[in-house]
């Protein structure tokens, strides 16, 4: 113990004297990566020590929270994650080595409890896609393990809307909706947010997207907003055999894009709505869709917006670690100015910042025919 305390004190002393401006950007990036791993490993060791202290009546949850500068609820969650990770070898090793955080471990062990054997893959996802990607993958794993009819029953039983007045006198709220009604609502909200944000940018506004989303919410509630002309409010994906049979077998797909799995009868009932698109996966090859020009044909756009061909759960920014799903733009990997074609293989979803960065890389590489091109190549 004395050795560990000595090392900890030495590290704190080194950190106190650290001057970032003495190092290059590349060096600082490497230092930040290493310190992130140290931080995660230290947090795990700290909670293991805290767990033992509580067992020996040398401390309690309140003490753990005070020591960490957190809340009792956060301390309880971390202690629970440490306890659960003890039975998950891959997660425990990743925590010890600082490859995952306690927050990530909570997502992994929850999925492992639902689907034994899933933790190894999720540890890899945590390292490559970060917290957002891990949550999405863990949610997919857990939901796939639940009978669709039972899942739908739980979701409808858990639907809720809460609102209150916060400390600044603002009316705040929270809602939980099943995917077949929640996804169309947020899709319309996002579409109106995008419209308002584009208009505001043209006028020089620098307000955050969240502010425009608040304005969009009011528009949607009032029945206003233009939405997305000609675009579906919700997209369902269903395997052909499942659609014909009336229920899914095994790993057959039947879900709301951007939401989660649903029973086949939900898709059938939704087809009477003119603002619904149902994509039946029947083995159609998408790699033959090619268009020589910048315009993206409707069929190709539909395929692209479905995302990963294995999961068909919606487009996401292609840049590693981004995982943004809103405000995406379709980027020609090989620019049109460089004779790149409008094809499935050559189009990737990128958020605005990553699209701009990609366009700058193309410009510097001489792929845009000279000059500074806007982020639409």
N, C-alpha and C positions, 0 to 999 in steps of 0.2 A: 504493500500500500504506500509506503513512504516513497518508493521509487516512482510510482505513478503520480503522486502528488508533486514530487520534485519536477518531473517532466512537464506536468500541467503548468506549474508556476513558471518554468523556463519558457514555455510556449507563450504564455501571457506576456512575459517580459519582452520577448521578441516582437510580438504583435504591437505592443505599446510603442516600440521604436520604429515600426514600419512606415516608410515614406514612399507612397505610390509613385510620386512624380520623379523618383530617381530611376525608375525602371521603364523599359519600353512597353508599348501596348501589348506586344506578343508575350513578353515576360509577365506582365500583369494578368493577362488572360490565363496563363499557365498557373500562376500563383492562386488566382481566384478559383480555378477548377480544383486544385489540391486542397485549398482551405474549405471548399464546399464538402469534399469527402471527409475531411477531418471533422468538420462541424457535425455531419450526420453520424459519423462513428462515435463522436463524443456524446451526442444526444442519446444514442442507444446505450452506451456504457453508463451514462448518468441515470437513465431510467432503470437499468438493471440494478444499479447500486441503490436507488431509491426504493425499488421493489423489495430488496433485501432488508433495508432499514425499516420499512413498514412491517414486514414479517417479524422483525425482532423488537417491535415496539419502540424503535428509536426515531420514529417520525410518522407523519400522517400525510394525507393528501393535501391538506392546507399548507403544510411545510414544503411539499414538493412544488406546489404552485408558487409559493413565495420565492423559493430558491431559483426557480426557472424564470420568474417574472411573468408568469402566465396566469390563467384562471384555474380554479379547481376542476371545472369540467374538462378543460384541455389536458390537465394532468391525469385525470381518470382515463381519458381516451388513450393517452400515450402509454399508461400502465397496462391497459387492456391490450394494446397492440403488442407490447413486449411479451406479455403472457401468451398471446395467441401465436406469436412468431416462434416461440420455443418449440412448437410442434411442427413447424414448417422449416425444414432444413435449408432450402434454397433461399428463403426470405431471411432467415436468421444469419446465414453467411453473408448475404448482401448488406444487411444492416451492420454487421461487424466490420466489414470492409469499407463501409461508407458509400456503397453504390446506390442505396435507396434511403429515403428519409422515413421517419416514423409515420408521417402522413401517407406516404406511398405504401408502406407496409400494411397499414390498416386496409387499404383497398385490396391488396394482394391476398391477405389472409381471409378477408370476407369472401372473395371469389373462390379461394381454395376450399373453404368450408362448404360452399355450395357445389363446387365441381372439383373433387380431389384430382390432383395431377396438373392443375392449371397454373400453379405458382411459377414454375420454371419459365414458361413463356411470358408471364406477366412481369417477371423481374427484368427480362430482356426489353420488354416494351417500356418499362420505367426508365431504363438507361437511354433508350433511343428517342422516345417521344415525350418524355417529361410527364408532369402530373396530369395535364389535360388529356393526353393520349392514353395514359394508364387508366384514368377514370372511365373513359369511353370504352376501352377494351374490357375492363373488369365488369362494367355494366352489361356489355354484350354477353359475356360469359355467364353471368348470374341469371340474366333474363332468359337466356336460351335453355336453362336448366329447369324452368318453371313451365308447367302446362299452360298453354295460351289462354284457355278458358278461365283457369284459376287466376292467372295473372290479370286478366281483364276484370274479373270480379274484385280482386284486391284493389286495383287502380280506381275503379269507380267508387268503392267504399272509402278510399282515402282522398277523394277529390275535396279541395278546400280553397277558400279565399279568406285571408285575414287582413285587417287593416288597423292602423293605430296612428297616433300623433307622436312624432319623435321629439327629441330634446330641443330641436330648432323650430318646433311648431309646424314641421312639414308632415303632410299626410303620407304615410308610408304603407307598404303592403307586401303581401306574398300570396302566390297562388300555386296550386298543384292541380293539373288537369291530365286526364288520360290522353295518350298520344293521338288518337283519332280526332279529338277536338282541340287539344293543346297545340299540335303542330300547325294546323291551318291558322289558328289565331296568331301564333308567333311569326309565321311566314308573312301574314298580312302586315303585322306590326313591323317586321324587319323591312319589308318592301316600302312601307310608308316612311320609315326612318331613313332609308337610303335616299328616297326622293327629296325629303326635307333637307338632308345633309348636303346633297349635291347643289340644291338651290342656295343654301346658306354659304357654301364655299364660293359660289360665283359672286356673292356679295361681299366676300372677304371675311366671313365669320370664321373664328377659330374655336368655337364651342365644341366640347367633347360630344362624341356620338351619343352618350347617355342622355344629354340634354335634348338632343333631337328626338331620341326615343320617347322621352316624356311627352314632347309635343305630338309625336305620332300616336301615342296611346290615347290622348285626348281626341284626336281626329278619328281614330277607329271606333272609340266608344260612342262618339257622336254620329257615327255612320258616314263619316267623310273619308277623305283620302282616296287616291287614285289606284293604289295597289300596283299590280303588274298586269298590264293589259295583255290578254291572251294567254296568260300563264296560270297554271293550276295552283290552287291554294295548298293542296296536299297531294303527294305522290305515294301510291302504294306499289309494292313489288310483291309478286306472288308467283311461285313456280306453277307451271302449266298443269302438272299432274295434281298438285294440291288444289288448284282452282276447280278442276273437273271433279275431283273426289269429294271436296267440301271440307277437308281438313288436311293438316300436314303430317308427314311421316319423317322421322329422323331429322336430318339437317336441312330439309326443304325450307325455302324462304317464304315468308308471308309477313311483311312488316311495313310500317310507316317510315318513309325516308326521313331521317332526322329525328325519329322517335324510337320505336321499338317494335317487337313482335306483336301481332294481333291475330285473332282467329279469322279464318277464311270468310265466315259469314259477315264480318265487319267490312271486308273489302267488297263483297257482293252488295251489301246494303248501300255502300258509298257510291256505287257506280251510277246511281240515279242523279247525282249532283253534277251539274255542268262544270263545276270548278275543281273537279277531282280528276286526276290522271292515274290510271292503273297500268302498270308495266308488267306484262306476263313474260316471265323468263322461259323462253322456249328454245334456247340454243342458237338464236340468230347470231351470226358472226358480225362483229362490229368493226373488224380490222379491214373490211372492204370499203368502208365509207371514206371517200376522198373527194375534196372539192378544191379546184385550183382558183383561189381567190380568198379575200379576207373574210367574207360573209360565212357564218356557220349555219348550215342547213338545219331545219327543225329537228329531223331525226337524229342527226349527229349531236346536236345540243342536248337532246333528251338523254342520249347514252352517256355523254360526258357528265351531266348533272347527277347521274346515278352513282358516280364515283367508282370505287374499287369493284371490278367485275365479279369478284367472288362474293362480296357482301352486298353490293348495290345499296349502300346506306347513305348516299349523298356525297357530294364533292367536298374536298378539304384542301387547303393550301398545300402544295406539293413540297414546299421547303421544309427540311428536317427541323423538327422541334416547334413548328408554328401551330399546326392544327386549327387554324382559323376556318370557320365555316361561313362567315358572313362577309359581305362586301367583296366577293371574289371576282376576278377578271380572268378571261381565257387568254392565255399567252401562247403564241406560236414559239415552240422551243427553238426551231430553226426559223428565224423571222421571214415574213413574206418578202421583205426587201432583199433577202438573201436566197430567194426562190424557194422558200419553205412552203409546203402545201398545207391546206386546211384539212387535216386528217386526224383520226382518232389517236394515232401514235405521236402526232406532232403538237397536240394541244394539251396544256396543263393548267390547272386552276392555281392562281396565285393571288394572295391578298394585295392590296394596293402598294404597301411599302416593299414587299418582296418582288412585285412586278416591276416597280421602278428600278430596284437594284439590279434585276435581271436585264432590263433594257439598257442600263448603264454599262453592264458587262458586255452586252452585245455591241454597243456603240464603240467601246474601247477595242473590241476585237475586230472592228471594221465590218460588221455584218449588216449595218443599217444604211450603207451607201453614203456615209459622210454626214456631218451635222448632228445636232442633238435632236433625237426623236422623242416624241411623247411615249408614255408607257402603254402603247397599244400595239407594239410590233409583235 
